[in-house]
Amino acid sequence: MRILIASDKFKGSATGAEVAEALALGIREIIPDAEIEAVPVADGGEGTVDAALASGFEAVTVSVTGPTGEPVSARFALHGADAVIEMAAASGLDVLPGGVKAALTATSRGTGELIAAALDRGCTTIVLGVGGSANTDGGAGMLQALGVSLRAGDGDAPPGGAALVALDSIDVSGLDPRIAGATIVLASDVDNPLLGDRGAAAVFAPQKGASADDVAALEAGLSRFAALLEVQAGVRPSAELPGAGAAGGVGYAALAVLGARREPGIDVIQRLTGLGERIADADLVITGEGSLDDQSLGGKTPLGVAAAARAAGVPVVAVCGRSTLTEAQAAGAGFLAVLPLSELEPDPAASMANATALLLQVGRRIATEIIPRSLAGSWSSMG
């Protein structure tokens, strides 16, 4: 019995690797000789670099500007002329000093410095995984780190999305010339535009500590930023493109100025890890993430894994912290079983604190219930 575990992180509880390890331990308690392979997967956010490293890339660590100006140590993955960058490592919520959010002033500069570091090492293909960002600056900080001039009054524009409303001019002539010879891939499952009710400020800034007034200020700043780029710098209109609102608008700057192309994060991961081929060799696939819900149906990691498994004719089981999917939604997504930890521990705080032990129990259940049904060819959706 060949089992492939390809799970995203359970945010706040366990990494994808930790999820796989706990499930594997539980399965092997019942089936000691089970052949289990774990493949780290992610949606373009946290975990993307780990997936690349597990596929043979090497880690490069550099010091960059953190989201509130402090230096942070950030890794990216390198293989020949290819680099995989995880924005969260440089400009993410998890690297905020003391976890204190700075909705109006957080910058994406460190992400631009990571891109520059990859260029310094001769990279010509750069995967930019976005997700978990602390900023809503439209990627302005990232562009400044790559040579773009943003002026407000007599000096450079200060960091953060709120300051963009006072922009007087933008000059992209100083953009690092190596960008023109590089292929930039924006790895993101977010399809939101930059502005409006579904934009970066309205949808994502509250998660970064923004009040209603802050959202309005950030929206005004992003609007000013986009208008000046189009009028003064001749950048093609890109604010409405799917993915422009990703990572506080870093998606917009990547698409509009860096010439990036957007790909779903799971597609990038599948290419990096050879996930499709590994799935085809498996008898059972286990995938998952912290929460399976309506947002997951838009193309999150478990859905991408399920689609690949379905194409290969391999049954796939989803494990999650909680699930709000109906049985029909789960079946429609391709899951033959959905096993939420909330069935074992309904208290969310307790479930997150004890995720590893709960995953061990789920692994045992997979070995005692799911695998026998798979071998017998008798499958039914399970809640």
C-alpha positions in Angstrom: 0.0 0.0 0.0 1.6 3.2 -1.2 0.4 6.3 0.6 1.3 9.9 -0.4 0.7 12.7 2.1 0.6 16.1 0.5 -0.8 18.5 3.1 -0.5 22.3 3.5 0.2 23.7 6.9 -2.5 23.9 9.7 -1.8 27.6 10.4 -1.0 28.2 14.0 -0.8 24.5 14.8 1.5 22.4 12.5 3.6 22.7 9.4 2.8 20.5 6.4 5.8 18.3 7.4 4.5 18.0 10.9 1.0 17.1 9.7 2.5 14.4 7.5 4.7 13.0 10.3 1.8 12.7 12.7 -0.5 11.0 10.2 2.3 8.6 9.2 3.0 7.6 12.8 -0.7 6.9 13.3 -1.0 4.8 10.2 2.1 2.8 11.0 0.8 2.0 14.4 -1.8 -0.1 12.7 0.0 -1.0 9.4 3.7 -1.1 10.3 4.9 -1.9 6.8 2.9 0.9 5.1 4.9 2.7 2.4 4.4 6.4 3.1 5.9 9.3 1.2 5.4 12.9 2.3 5.6 15.8 -0.2 5.4 19.4 1.3 2.9 21.5 -0.6 1.6 25.1 -0.3 -0.6 27.6 -2.0 2.2 30.1 -2.6 2.4 31.4 0.9 4.2 30.0 3.9 5.6 26.6 3.1 6.5 27.3 -0.6 10.2 27.5 0.1 10.1 24.4 2.2 8.5 22.6 -0.8 11.3 23.8 -3.0 13.9 22.7 -0.6 12.4 19.2 -0.3 12.7 19.0 -4.1 16.5 19.6 -4.2 16.8 23.4 -4.0 19.3 24.8 -1.5 18.6 27.4 1.1 20.1 30.9 0.9 19.7 33.2 3.9 20.0 37.0 3.7 19.3 39.9 5.9 16.5 42.2 4.6 14.2 45.0 5.8 11.3 43.7 7.8 7.8 45.0 7.5 8.3 47.8 10.1 11.9 48.6 9.1 13.8 46.2 11.4 16.3 43.8 9.8 15.0 40.2 9.5 16.8 37.0 8.4 14.9 35.5 5.5 15.5 32.4 3.4 14.8 31.7 -0.2 15.4 28.6 -2.3 18.0 28.4 -5.1 18.7 25.8 -7.8 20.9 26.9 -10.7 19.2 30.0 -12.2 15.9 29.3 -10.4 14.8 30.9 -7.2 11.7 30.5 -5.0 10.9 33.4 -2.8 8.4 33.4 0.0 7.2 36.9 0.7 6.1 36.1 4.2 9.7 35.4 5.2 10.6 39.1 4.6 7.3 41.0 4.8 4.9 38.8 6.7 2.8 39.0 9.7 4.9 36.3 11.4 8.0 38.5 11.3 6.4 41.6 12.9 8.3 42.5 16.1 6.3 41.2 19.0 3.5 40.4 16.6 2.3 44.0 16.7 0.5 44.9 13.5 1.2 48.0 11.5 -1.6 48.2 9.0 -0.8 51.7 7.7 3.0 51.7 7.7 4.1 48.1 7.0 6.3 47.8 3.9 7.1 45.2 1.3 10.6 46.5 0.8 12.2 43.3 2.2 10.5 41.3 -0.6 12.2 43.5 -3.2 15.5 42.9 -1.4 14.9 39.2 -1.6 14.3 39.5 -5.4 17.5 41.5 -5.7 19.4 38.9 -3.7 18.2 36.2 -6.2 19.3 38.4 -9.1 22.7 38.9 -7.5 23.1 35.1 -7.6 22.3 35.0 -11.4 18.7 33.9 -11.2 16.7 34.4 -14.3 13.5 32.6 -13.1 12.0 33.8 -9.8 8.9 32.3 -8.3 7.4 34.9 -5.9 5.1 33.1 -3.5 2.7 35.6 -1.8 0.6 35.2 1.3 0.7 36.0 5.0 1.8 39.6 4.2 1.8 42.4 6.8 1.6 45.2 4.4 -1.0 47.0 2.2 1.4 49.1 0.2 0.6 47.9 -3.3 4.2 46.6 -3.6 5.5 50.1 -3.4 8.2 49.1 -0.9 9.2 46.1 -3.1 9.6 48.4 -6.1 11.6 51.0 -4.2 14.1 48.2 -3.2 14.4 47.4 -6.9 15.2 51.0 -8.0 11.8 52.6 -8.6 11.6 56.2 -7.3 8.5 57.3 -5.4 8.6 60.9 -4.3 6.3 62.8 -1.9 7.1 66.4 -1.2 10.9 67.0 -1.0 11.9 63.4 -0.3 11.2 59.7 -0.9 7.8 58.4 0.0 7.8 57.0 3.5 6.9 53.3 4.0 3.4 51.9 4.1 0.2 52.1 2.1 -1.3 55.2 3.9 1.6 57.4 2.8 0.9 56.6 -0.9 -2.0 59.2 -1.0 0.6 62.0 -0.8 2.7 60.7 -3.7 3.8 63.4 -6.2 5.7 61.4 -8.7 6.8 57.9 -9.7 9.9 57.2 -11.9 10.4 53.6 -13.0 13.5 54.3 -15.1 15.8 53.2 -12.3 14.2 49.7 -12.1 16.9 47.1 -11.8 17.7 46.3 -15.5 18.1 42.6 -14.6 14.3 42.4 -14.1 13.8 42.7 -17.9 15.8 39.5 -18.5 14.1 37.5 -15.8 10.9 35.5 -15.7 8.8 36.4 -12.6 6.1 34.0 -11.6 3.5 35.3 -9.1 2.4 32.2 -7.2 -1.0 33.1 -5.8 -4.4 31.6 -5.4 -5.9 35.0 -4.7 -7.8 36.5 -7.6 -8.9 39.8 -6.0 -8.3 43.0 -7.9 -6.2 45.9 -6.3 -9.1 48.2 -5.6 -12.8 48.2 -4.7 -15.0 46.0 -2.5 -12.9 42.9 -3.4 -9.6 44.8 -3.3 -6.5 44.5 -1.2 -7.6 47.1 1.4 -11.2 46.1 1.8 -10.8 42.4 2.0 -7.3 41.8 3.5 -6.3 44.9 5.4 -8.6 44.2 8.4 -6.7 40.9 8.9 -3.5 43.1 9.3 -5.0 45.3 12.0 -6.8 48.0 9.9 -9.8 49.7 11.2 -12.6 51.0 8.9 -10.9 54.4 8.7 -7.6 52.7 8.0 -9.1 50.7 5.2 -10.4 54.0 3.6 -6.9 55.5 3.9 -5.2 52.5 2.4 -7.7 52.4 -0.5 -7.0 56.1 -1.2 -3.3 55.4 -1.2 -3.5 52.4 -3.5 -5.7 54.3 -5.9 -3.3 57.2 -6.0 -0.4 54.8 -6.5 -2.0 53.0 -9.4 -3.1 56.2 -11.1 0.4 57.7 -11.0 2.0 54.5 -12.3 -0.4 54.5 -15.3 -0.2 58.3 -16.0 3.5 59.1 -15.2 5.2 55.8 -15.7 3.2 54.5 -18.6 2.4 51.3 -16.9 -0.4 49.4 -18.5 -3.7 49.4 -16.5 -3.4 46.3 -14.2 -5.4 47.1 -11.1 -8.3 45.0 -12.2 -6.3 42.0 -13.1 -7.0 38.8 -11.1 -4.3 38.6 -8.4 -3.5 42.3 -8.3 -4.9 42.5 -4.8 -2.7 39.6 -3.5 -0.4 40.3 -0.5 -1.5 43.9 0.1 -1.2 44.7 -3.6 2.3 43.2 -4.1 0.5 41.2 -6.8 -0.3 44.5 -8.6 3.3 45.7 -8.6 4.6 42.3 -9.7 2.1 42.2 -12.6 2.2 45.8 -13.7 5.9 46.7 -13.2 7.9 43.5 -13.0 6.0 41.8 -15.9 5.1 38.8 -13.8 2.7 36.1 -14.8 0.3 34.7 -12.3 0.0 31.0 -11.6 -2.0 29.2 -8.9 0.3 28.3 -6.1 -0.5 24.6 -6.2 0.3 24.5 -9.9 3.8 25.9 -9.2 4.3 23.4 -6.3 3.2 20.5 -8.5 5.8 21.5 -11.1 8.5 22.0 -8.5 7.9 18.7 -6.7 6.7 16.4 -9.5 3.6 15.9 -7.5 1.5 14.6 -10.4 3.9 11.7 -11.0 4.1 10.9 -7.3 0.3 10.8 -7.1 0.1 8.5 -10.1 2.3 6.0 -8.2 0.2 6.1 -5.1 -2.7 3.9 -4.0 -4.1 6.6 -1.6 -3.5 10.3 -1.3 -4.0 12.3 1.9 -4.1 16.1 1.7 -5.4 18.9 3.9 -5.1 22.3 5.5 -6.3 24.0 8.7 -9.8 24.9 7.4 -11.8 23.5 4.5 -14.5 25.9 3.6 -16.0 27.8 0.6 -12.7 29.7 0.1 -10.9 26.3 -0.3 -13.2 25.6 -3.2 -11.7 28.5 -5.1 -8.5 26.6 -5.7 -6.6 26.2 -2.4 -4.0 23.5 -2.0 -6.2 20.5 -1.1 -8.4 21.1 -4.2 -5.4 21.1 -6.4 -4.1 17.9 -4.9 -7.6 16.4 -5.2 -7.9 17.4 -8.9 -4.5 15.7 -9.6 -5.5 12.6 -7.8 -8.8 12.4 -9.6 -7.1 12.8 -12.9 -4.8 9.9 -12.0 -7.7 7.8 -10.7 -6.3 7.7 -7.1 -8.6 8.1 -4.1 -7.9 11.2 -2.0 -8.8 11.9 1.6 -8.8 15.4 3.2 -7.7 16.0 6.8 -8.4 19.4 8.3 -8.8 21.3 11.5 -12.4 22.0 10.7 -14.7 21.7 7.7 -17.7 23.7 6.7 -18.1 21.8 3.4 -21.3 19.9 2.9 -21.1 16.3 1.9 -22.1 17.3 -1.7 -19.4 20.0 -1.8 -16.8 17.5 -0.5 -17.7 14.9 -3.0 -17.8 17.5 -5.8 -14.3 18.6 -4.9 -13.1 15.0 -5.3 -12.7 14.0 -1.6 -13.8 10.5 -0.8 -13.5 11.3 2.9 -13.1 14.5 5.0 -11.7 14.0 8.5 -11.8 17.2 10.6 -10.0 17.4 13.9 -13.1 19.2 15.3 -14.8 15.8 15.4 -12.3 14.7 18.0 -11.9 18.1 19.8 -14.7 20.6 19.2 -13.0 23.4 21.1 -10.9 25.3 18.4 -8.2 26.5 20.9 -7.7 23.0 22.3 -7.7 21.5 18.9 -5.0 23.9 17.7 -2.9 23.3 20.9 -3.1 19.5 20.5 -3.1 19.2 16.7 -0.3 16.7 16.6 -1.9 14.3 19.0 -5.3 14.6 17.2 -3.6 14.0 13.8 -2.1 10.8 15.2 -5.6 9.6 16.0 -6.7 10.5 12.5 -3.8 8.5 11.1 -5.1 5.5 13.1 -8.6 6.0 11.7 -7.3 6.1 8.2 -5.5 2.8 8.7 -8.4 1.1 10.3 -11.3 2.5 8.3 -10.2 4.2 5.1 -7.5 1.9 3.8 -9.6 -1.3 4.2 -12.4 0.4 2.2 -9.8 1.5 -0.4 -8.5 -2.0 -0.8 -12.0 -3.4 -1.0 -13.0 -0.8 -3.6 -15.9 0.2 -1.4 -15.9 4.0 -1.0 -18.4 6.3 0.4 -18.2 10.0 1.4 -17.6 10.3 5.1 -18.1 13.4 7.3 
